[in-house]
Amino acid sequence: MYFESLKKELLGHPDFENKYVAVLRRQMVGAGPDELALFKKVTARYGDVPFYIGRIERKLRVKRIHSPRVIRRS
């Protein structure tokens, strides 16, 4: 994935470390500290196209998403 190689390149760079970057067609098209603001900026500029937003950080964040429980009645 292109983001992983970009992340390695940007780690340690004070302008990008601990910030979000947006990638579109193997090119970085934006960066900033707020994920939602970056999403809105890239969408406004490029329209409704698929792109990737990832955070440039050394530590991997793990997000836990609980699945819904299914209650079965007998």
C-alpha distance (Angstrom), angle and dihedral (degrees) to the residues before:
residue distance angle dihedral
M1 . . .
Y2 3.79 . .
F3 3.81 93.3 .
E4 3.81 92.2 63.8
S5 3.81 92.9 56.2
L6 3.81 90.4 44.6
K7 3.80 90.0 49.6
K8 3.81 91.5 54.4
E9 3.79 89.5 50.4
L10 3.82 94.6 49.0
L11 3.82 99.0 42.1
G12 3.78 108.9 111.6
H13 3.80 92.8 21.1
P14 3.83 105.5 122.2
D15 3.82 93.5 -145.5
F16 3.81 93.1 58.9
E17 3.81 110.9 22.6
N18 3.83 111.8 111.9
K19 3.80 90.5 8.9
Y20 3.79 133.0 106.0
V21 3.79 122.6 -108.6
A22 3.80 128.1 -163.8
V23 3.80 120.3 -141.3
L24 3.78 124.5 -162.3
R25 3.81 122.6 174.7
R26 3.83 93.6 -13.8
Q27 3.80 92.0 -51.9
M28 3.80 130.0 105.9
V29 3.80 105.9 -120.6
G30 3.80 101.8 174.2
A31 3.79 147.3 -2.5
G32 3.78 138.0 -164.7
P33 3.81 147.2 136.5
D34 3.83 95.5 -100.2
E35 3.82 119.0 67.0
L36 3.81 96.1 -160.2
A37 3.81 93.7 46.9
L38 3.81 89.7 50.0
F39 3.81 90.6 49.5
K40 3.81 91.2 52.3
K41 3.82 92.4 46.3
V42 3.81 94.2 51.0
T43 3.81 92.9 43.4
A44 3.81 91.1 50.2
R45 3.78 91.6 50.8
Y46 3.83 101.6 39.8
G47 3.79 103.0 23.0
D48 3.78 127.9 -135.4
V49 3.81 98.8 -21.6
P50 3.81 128.3 132.3
F51 3.80 114.5 -97.6
Y52 3.80 136.8 155.4
I53 3.79 128.9 -117.8
G54 3.79 119.1 -165.8
R55 3.79 136.8 164.9
I56 3.80 121.4 -115.7
E57 3.80 103.3 -135.8
R58 3.77 138.5 131.6
K59 3.78 96.2 -133.3
L60 3.80 118.8 67.5
R61 3.79 113.0 -126.0
V62 3.76 117.8 -143.7
K63 3.77 117.9 -155.8
R64 3.76 117.2 -159.7
I65 3.75 117.2 -149.3
H66 3.76 116.2 -173.0
S67 3.76 116.0 -141.8
P68 3.78 119.0 -131.7
R69 3.77 117.7 -98.7
V70 3.74 119.6 -120.8
I71 3.76 114.6 -141.6
R72 3.76 112.6 -156.2
R73 3.73 119.5 -161.3
S74 3.77 119.8 -152.3
